Amino acid sequence: MDGAYDEDVNRAFPLSAPGAHRLVKGTETPRSANRSRDDKRAAAISHASSLTWIGDAGDIEGPIHSILLVDDVLSSGSQRRHVALGLRAARATDVRGLALTRVPWSG
């Protein structure tokens, strides 16, 4: 993300400065790996509720602000969904997600 931040000299696509995390997890939460679907959902809810937005509230409110949630691995999508719901409850209007890899579907 450093390169994208440095290249956008006009701030046409504003990014948080490198290292300036906006969502911070304050407590350890249960892992969801190798768990049942219900356990994964419970872990996702726990994870989302432990996050705190440390940026300016104005960064997420209004129609011109988009939030891109970047995650390393997508398994069920439940965690991203619950984080997005929390941001929407905080008045975010556009929340999107990007995963770098997907866990193979096991059926």
Secondary structure, DSSP 8 states (H G I E B T S, - for coil): -HHHHHH-TT-SS----TT--SEEE-S-----TT--HHHHHHHHHHHHHTEEE-S-GGGTBEEEEEEEEEEEEESSSHHHHHHHHHHHHTTEEEEEEEEEEE-----
